[in-house]
Structures are given as C-alpha cells and as structure tokens.
Amino acid sequence: MELSRDFPDVKIIAITGGGRIDPEQYLSMAKSFGARYTFAKPVAREKLLNAVRELLG
C-alpha cells in the first residue's frame, strides 16, 4: 500500500505460495493495493515473463 502511495507509477507483480489463508485471498488483497498482475505458485514461466515484458514495455 505504501509503495503504491509513495510511487504511484510503480508496477507491481505479486506472487504467493499461500500461507495461513488461501492464496487467492492474498492475491485479491494485492490487487486492491495496486498489483498489476497476481500469480499463485507455481507460476508458469511464460506467464510471468509476459507480465514482466508488458509492464516494462
């Protein structure tokens, strides 16, 4: 949240393997905090690379 607030143009990709709660809940929170892409592990290499390419392009 602070990162998005302090640097509004930051491009965030969130990745989670889960934890105490369902991974989708973490990813939903990350989206609401400004993540442009969210992925649950295991992440397909090509999907992650495509997201990085798009955000850098």
N, C-alpha and C positions, 0 to 999 in steps of 0.2 A: 504494500500500500504506500509506504513511504517512498519507495523507489519511483513509483508512478507519479506520486505527488511532486517530488523534487525534480524529476526529469521526465516531463510529460511525453517526450518523444522516444523514450526508451522502448525497445522491442523485447518483450519477454516471452520465453518459451518455458512452460512449466512441465516437469516430468515427475511422476511419483510411482513408487512401487507399493504404495499403501502404507499401512501403519495401524494406528488404533481405530481408525474409521475406514470406511470404504474409499478406495482410490478416487472414485467418481466425485465424492464429496470434496476432497482436496482440490480436484481439478475444477470443480464448479466454483469454489472459493477463489482459486487463482484467476479464473476468467473474470469474476466480478471485481477483482483487484487490478485488472488490466492486462493479464496474459493474453497474447495474441493467438498462441497455439498452446494446446494442452495434450499431453500424451500419458497414458498409463504404461508401465513397463510390463512386458518387454516391448520396446518401440521398434517398429520396422525401420531399418536403416534408411531406406529410400524416403519414407515419410518424413523423418527428421531432417534429412538433407534438403528435401524440397521446401520445408518450412523455413530453414535457415536461408536458403537461396532466395526465397520470396522476400523475407524480411530485409536481407542485405541488398536486394536488387532495386 
